[in-house]
């Protein structure tokens, strides 16, 4: 599907509910579309919806190898409940090789570079296998995501991007989780509304923004997966 064709369906898609968007994606791309998830609340709601639309959907995650034990535990619960195998994608640089090449605790000195190595590059390789990918981002999460369309052309990675929950609120996500008894990360009950790597995630304090616990101490709100930029500008990673 080409960029020009996406524009023709974008307007109609804005009136679709998440399941309708998922049904379109699965019907249009078959086995060449997959859900990308870090298993936050939005991701869990989307995974449950997908299971009600199509049993054998593809699901992958970027495993930075620095995730919380609670996140790995949730992955096991997902596979058991939905009868699927999560496709795990890793950086070309194992943590020990990254430390040798870039020094200890890269995330504390240059979190953007660390995210590029452990998240963006692995995602780029994975998306090279697909014609479309499905994300669980919402427009009201960050300024970068405010312009997300339910169906759009991803300039950065050169394929179709599908955002079924783009117009949902956090309250809608949690209402869905409770109504359908969807499993979720135990850290959410410990004031972790947004969960990433152990080194770069903390609990939020009363009155803080939901993403204040990500990359504390840095003016950074995105790992880079959803930032729009030309594909040619992506860093080349050498193992």
N, C-alpha and C positions, 0 to 999 in steps of 0.2 A: 504494500500500500504506500503510495507516494504522498508527499507533503501536500500537494494540491488537492488530493482527494479528502484529506483530513478536514480542510476548511468547509467542505460541503456537508459534513456530518456534525461538526462541532455545535452548531446552533440547536439542532434537534436533540443532541445528547444532553444539553443542559437541563432539559425537562425530565430526563430519565432518573429513576431511583438507582441506588447502587447495584441491585441485582440485575436490572435491565442493562446497565453498563457492562457488568461482568458477562452477562449472556451474550452481548454483542461481541465482546473481546474473544470469548471462547469460541463462538461461532465463526468469527472472521479469521482467526489465526490458528485455531486448533492447538496442536502440540508445540507451536512456535511462539506461544505467549506464556509468561510465567509471572506469578506474584513474587515480588521482592519484599521481604519483611525482616524487621529487627524485633518483631513480636511485642511492640508496644500495644497500648489499648486499641488504637485504631487498626493496627495490623491484625490483632486477634478478632475483632469484629469482622474485618474483611475476609479473613480465612474462613470463619464460620459461614458467612454469606456465600462464599464460593463453594463450600461443601454442599450447600442446598441448591446450587445451580448446576454443578458438575462434579461428579465423584472423583474423577481421576485428574484433577487440575495439578499443574506444576507449581511448586513453591521452593524458592531458594532464599538463602540468607548469606550475607557477607560475614563470615566468622573471623573477626580480627584476632582471635586467640587471646583477647584481653576482656572477655565478657564476664558478667557476674555469674556465680554458680546458680542463682535463681533463674537466669536466662537459659542456661543449658538444661536445667530441670524442666523448664517450660517446653523446650523443644521436644523432649522425650514425651511429655504429656500430649503435645499436639500430634505427634506421629501415632501414638496409641489411640487417641480419640477419633482422629479423622482417617486413619488407615492409609497414610501417605508417608513417603520418605522425603525429608527435607534435603534439598541439594545444597550442600555447604561449599562455599567458595572462599578460598584463602589467598592471602598475599603471596607473591612470588618470593618474598623475603620472610622466612620464619623469624620470630622475635629475636632469637639469639644472633642471627645474621644481620638483622636491622641494627642491633646494638653495636655490632662490630663495624658496620659500615657508617653509621650515623651518630654513634655515641649513645650513652645511657639516657634513658628517660627522654626520648625525642619529643614525646607528647607535652612535656613540661617546658620545652624550649621553642619548639616549632610545631604546634598542633596541626597546622595546615599541611605540612609535609607528612606528618604521621598519618593523617587521614587520607592523603593521596596514596601513600604506600599501602595502607591496610584496608582501605575502603574503595576509593575511586578507581584505582587500577584493576582490582579484582572485579568490580562491577563492569568496567569496560570490556574485559575479557568475556564475562558471562553474557553480556548483552550481544556480543558478536555472534552468539548461537541462535539469537531470537529475532523475530520480526516485530515484537511488541513486548512491553513490560507493564506490569500493574503495580502501582504504588498506593500507599494508604495515607498520603499527605492530605492536610486540610488547609484551606485558604487562610484561616485565622490563626494559624500556628506561628508564622513568621512573615516578615515583609517579602522575603524571596518567594514564598509560596502563595502570596495573595493573588497573583494572576494566573494560577493554575486552572486549566480547563479540564473537564471530565475526560475528553479525548483530545490529544494534541500531538504535534510533531516535536520530538525531542531533538533539538538542534545539536546538543552536546554529544549525544551518542548515536544519532542518525537512525532512529527508528520511532515507532509509535509509542507514546506513553499514555497510559490510562489511569485516571485518578477518580475512582468511583465515589470516594468520600469527600471530594473537594468542597462541597457546599454544606457539609455536616458540621455541627458544633461538638465540643467535647461532651456536653450533656447528652446529646443524641447517641454518641458512641457508648457511653457508660450505661445509658438506658437499654441499649441493645444487648450489651454484655450481661446485664442483670436479668433481662427478660428471657434470654436464651441460655443462661447458665454457662457462658463462655469462659474457659480458663483464661487466667491472666497472670502476669508476672507479680509475684508476692511483694516485690519492692514497691509497687504502687501503693500498698497499704502502709508504707513507711516513708511517705512524702517524697517519692520519686516519680513525678508525673511523666518525665522523659528519661529514658534509660539507654545509655550507650556503653562505653568501655569503663572498666573499673577506675582507671586512672583519671578519667575526664568527666566523671559524673558524681554528683553529690545530691543529698536530699535538699529540697527547697525549704526556705523559712516562710513563716506566715507573712502574707502580703507580697511575696516575690512572684515574678512571672513564672509560668509553668516550665519554661526552658532555661531559667536562671541557674539550674543545677548542671547544665552542660558547659564544659570548658570554663569553669569558674576562674576569674582572673584575666580572661582574654575577651576581647571584643569580637566574639565568634559565636554564631548561632546555628551554623550549618556545617555539616561534615564535608559537603561538596557534591553529594550525589544529586541534589536537586537544583544546583546553581547552574543557570544557563550560560554557556560559553561555547565558542566554536570547538569542534572536536580536535582541530589541529593544534589547539593550545594545551591539550592534555599532556602531562609529563610522561616521558618515556621511562619505564622502570627496567632496570637491568638487575637480574638476580645475581 
